[in-house]
Amino acid sequence: MATEAGPAVIAALREDIDRLLAAEPDVRVDAYDSVHQMRVATRRLRSVLRSYRKLFVKDEAAATEAELKWLADLLGVARDAEVRAERFADLLATFDEVPAEVTDALVGASRQAYATAHAAVLAALDGERYHRLVEVLTTWRTDPPLSAARATKDATTVFEQILRRDRTRLRELVFAEPTATPADRVELLHDIRKGAKRLRYCCEAAAATLGSDAHDLGARAKRLQSVLGDHRDAVESREAILTVGTGAHGPTATLYELLADTEEAAAGQALARYPSAAAFISS
């Protein structure tokens, strides 16, 4: 007997909801990588709600997605600061005799920004808004507001249509990239990264239904996401270094320039991997 789309999407939702709720205790004690794991689970849920939106009651799904965005944004501030601190520390470790003022301005400031953002996350986790979201997600684990007309349709047919739509959206972005102006290209590459991430999560939600085809497509989308993530991290790191280094003089200014040049090279190396990573979208 064919699986209906409703139960299939509930199974995908449940897995991500469980990931999100399981990460909360670790975030509270600031366990390593816990903010990242909770943010990913939140983003995965948002992605499923967007990709599979026609399976849900529109207004309720939109309201839950908005609350997930609120949580993801909070976690994102902390995670971005955490990533910058780690990246700056690794980058400075490749240079000899780094002045303490540079370490403090890059690593120390990022760690302080993380501590401030993590405190804001903890305050949110103790707040009524998050508690209401948890109540909603707990209900959605087994009984989300499904569209009665679509939830009973064949899961394979519905999921294949959704994957095609997300793949087509990504293809349009990839095909637009060669003609983008230099000023627009960085942001378009970021949009491609987000499109790849959405396709990846869509495929992972469909893998139990569609099998190896969805798994393989998701793996290719993940590689594209990763390559462009490396590019974005290097670009943003370079911009942050140049901003922090504004007004520096002498050897310190030279060091900031060298750090920025290193990140520019890293961005170029990541971008060199982009054509092969994006090739699957044309096949």
C-alpha positions in Angstrom: 0.0 0.0 0.0 1.3 3.4 -1.0 2.4 5.8 1.8 0.5 9.0 2.2 2.3 12.3 2.1 0.9 13.4 5.5 2.5 10.6 7.6 5.7 10.8 5.6 6.2 14.5 6.3 5.2 14.0 9.9 8.1 11.5 10.3 10.5 14.0 8.8 9.3 16.8 11.1 9.5 14.6 14.2 13.1 13.8 13.6 14.1 17.5 13.3 11.9 18.5 16.3 13.6 15.9 18.4 17.0 17.2 17.3 16.0 20.8 18.3 14.6 19.8 21.7 17.5 17.5 22.5 20.0 20.3 21.9 18.4 22.6 24.4 20.0 21.2 27.6 23.5 21.3 26.0 23.0 24.9 24.9 22.0 25.8 28.5 25.4 24.5 29.8 27.2 25.9 26.8 28.4 22.5 25.6 30.8 22.4 22.6 28.9 22.8 19.3 25.5 22.9 21.0 24.5 26.2 19.6 25.4 25.0 16.2 23.4 21.8 16.5 20.3 23.7 17.8 20.6 26.2 15.0 20.9 23.5 12.4 17.8 21.7 13.7 15.9 25.0 13.7 16.9 25.8 10.1 16.1 22.2 9.0 12.6 22.6 10.4 12.1 26.0 8.7 13.3 24.5 5.4 10.9 21.5 5.6 8.0 23.9 6.3 9.0 26.0 3.3 9.6 23.2 0.9 6.6 21.1 1.9 4.4 24.1 2.7 1.5 23.0 0.5 1.1 20.0 2.8 0.3 22.2 5.8 -2.5 24.6 6.7 -1.0 27.9 5.4 -1.5 30.3 8.3 -0.4 27.9 11.0 2.7 26.8 9.2 3.6 30.4 8.4 3.2 31.4 12.1 5.4 28.5 13.2 8.0 29.2 10.6 8.2 32.8 11.8 8.8 31.6 15.4 11.5 29.3 14.2 13.1 32.2 12.3 13.2 34.2 15.5 14.9 31.4 17.3 17.3 30.7 14.4 18.3 34.4 14.3 19.1 34.4 18.0 21.2 31.3 17.7 22.8 32.7 14.6 24.3 35.7 16.3 25.9 33.4 18.8 27.1 30.9 16.3 28.5 33.5 13.9 30.6 35.0 16.8 31.7 31.5 17.8 32.8 30.7 14.2 34.7 34.0 13.9 36.5 33.4 17.2 37.6 30.0 16.1 38.6 31.1 12.6 40.6 34.1 13.9 42.4 32.0 16.4 43.4 29.4 13.8 44.4 32.2 11.4 46.6 34.0 13.9 48.2 30.7 14.9 49.9 30.6 11.4 51.7 33.9 12.1 54.6 34.5 14.4 54.7 37.1 17.1 51.1 38.4 16.9 50.6 41.5 19.1 48.3 41.0 22.0 46.2 43.9 20.8 45.5 42.1 17.5 44.5 38.9 19.3 42.3 40.8 21.6 40.7 42.8 18.8 39.9 39.7 16.7 39.7 36.6 19.0 38.9 38.3 22.3 36.2 40.6 20.9 34.5 37.6 19.1 34.6 35.5 22.2 33.0 38.4 24.1 30.4 38.8 21.4 29.6 35.1 21.7 29.2 35.3 25.5 26.8 38.2 25.1 24.8 36.4 22.4 24.8 33.2 24.3 23.3 35.0 27.4 20.6 36.4 25.1 19.9 32.8 23.9 19.6 31.6 27.5 17.2 34.5 28.3 15.1 33.5 25.3 15.0 29.8 26.3 13.6 30.9 29.7 11.0 33.1 28.1 7.4 32.6 27.3 7.8 32.9 23.6 10.2 29.9 23.4 7.9 27.9 25.8 5.0 28.5 23.4 7.1 27.4 20.5 8.1 24.2 22.3 4.4 23.5 23.0 3.6 23.9 19.3 6.5 21.7 18.2 5.6 19.0 20.7 2.1 18.9 19.2 3.6 19.0 15.7 5.6 15.9 16.4 2.5 13.8 15.9 -0.3 16.1 14.9 0.7 19.0 12.7 -1.9 21.1 10.9 -2.0 19.2 7.6 -3.9 20.2 4.5 -6.7 17.6 4.3 -6.7 17.7 0.5 -3.0 17.1 0.0 -2.0 14.9 3.0 -3.7 11.9 1.6 -2.0 12.0 -1.7 0.8 9.5 -2.6 4.0 10.5 -0.8 6.3 9.5 -3.6 4.5 11.6 -6.2 4.2 14.6 -3.9 7.8 14.4 -2.6 9.2 14.0 -6.2 7.3 17.2 -7.2 8.7 19.1 -4.3 12.3 18.0 -5.0 11.9 19.0 -8.6 10.6 22.4 -7.6 13.5 23.1 -5.2 16.0 21.8 -7.7 14.6 24.1 -10.4 14.8 27.1 -8.1 18.5 26.3 -7.4 19.2 25.7 -11.1 17.8 29.2 -11.9 20.2 30.8 -9.4 23.2 28.8 -10.7 22.4 29.7 -14.3 22.2 33.4 -13.4 25.6 33.4 -11.7 27.9 33.7 -14.8 26.2 36.9 -15.9 26.2 38.6 -12.5 28.1 41.8 -12.0 31.1 41.6 -9.6 29.1 43.8 -7.2 26.2 41.3 -7.2 28.1 38.0 -7.4 29.0 37.6 -3.8 25.4 37.9 -2.7 24.2 35.7 -5.5 26.7 33.0 -4.5 25.2 33.3 -1.0 21.7 32.8 -2.4 23.0 29.8 -4.2 24.4 28.5 -1.0 21.0 29.0 0.7 19.3 27.3 -2.2 21.6 24.3 -2.0 20.9 24.1 1.7 17.2 24.1 1.1 17.5 21.4 -1.5 19.7 19.3 0.8 17.2 19.5 3.7 14.3 18.8 1.3 16.1 15.7 0.0 17.0 14.5 3.5 13.3 14.8 4.5 12.3 12.8 1.5 15.0 10.1 1.7 12.9 7.7 3.7 10.3 7.9 1.0 12.3 8.3 -2.2 15.4 6.3 -1.3 18.8 6.6 -2.9 17.9 9.2 -5.5 17.0 11.7 -2.8 20.0 10.7 -0.8 22.4 11.2 -3.6 20.9 14.5 -4.7 21.0 15.7 -1.1 24.7 14.7 -0.9 25.5 16.8 -4.0 23.6 19.8 -2.6 25.4 19.5 0.7 28.8 19.6 -1.1 27.7 22.8 -3.0 26.5 24.3 0.3 29.8 23.4 2.0 32.0 24.9 -0.8 30.0 28.2 -0.8 30.0 28.2 3.0 33.8 28.1 3.0 33.7 31.0 0.5 31.3 33.0 2.5 33.2 32.5 5.8 36.4 33.7 4.2 34.8 36.7 2.6 33.1 37.8 5.9 36.3 37.1 7.8 38.3 39.3 5.4 35.7 42.1 5.8 35.8 41.9 9.5 39.6 42.0 9.6 39.7 45.1 7.4 37.1 46.8 9.6 39.0 46.0 12.8 42.3 47.0 11.2 41.0 50.5 10.2 43.3 53.1 11.7 46.1 50.7 12.5 49.7 51.8 11.8 53.1 50.4 11.2 53.7 46.6 11.7 50.2 46.1 13.1 48.6 47.6 10.0 50.8 45.3 7.8 49.7 42.3 9.9 46.0 43.1 9.3 46.7 43.4 5.6 48.4 40.1 5.6 45.5 38.5 7.4 43.0 40.0 5.0 45.1 38.8 2.0 45.2 35.3 3.5 41.4 35.2 3.7 41.1 36.6 0.2 43.2 33.7 -1.0 41.0 31.2 1.0 37.9 32.7 -0.6 39.5 32.2 -4.0 40.4 28.6 -3.3 36.9 27.8 -2.2 35.4 29.5 -5.3 37.7 27.4 -7.5 35.8 24.4 -6.3 32.4 25.9 -7.1 32.1 24.9 -10.8 32.6 21.2 -10.1 30.3 21.3 -7.0 27.5 23.0 -9.0 27.8 20.8 -12.1 25.2 18.3 -10.9 22.5 20.9 -11.2 22.8 21.0 -15.0 22.7 17.3 -15.4 
